[in-house]
Amino acid sequence: MNSGCPEPVPLYGTWSDNFGDTISFFNDGTFNARIKGNGTIRNYEGNYSILLNSLTFVCTSETLNITTEWDIRGNMLYLDWPQDNSTASHLTLYKISN
């Protein structure tokens, strides 16, 4: 039976690691992130979308679009986040809140 309510996305909530990286996904399709890379911490915000195992971030805080594969295993989220010089950080984030 279809209740008309959208199915919750498993990404909803806040994910973090021990290095200071944090990404929060909200049910309105927005996100905010705090990512450490190359000795600095940068803040991002914007919209995200999901198509199968592809996750796209469209940052409104700066001109940056990121498309990455993602996977959730248990309470761990795996994805890549680009850094300067076309390298990427491999993030393993733990679910810390809904």
ABEGO torsion letter per residue (X at the ends): XBAGBBBBBAABEBBBBAAGBBBBBBAAGBBBBBBBBGGBBBBBBEBBBBBEABBBBBBAABBBBBBBBBBBBEABBBBBBBBBGGBBBBBBBBBABX
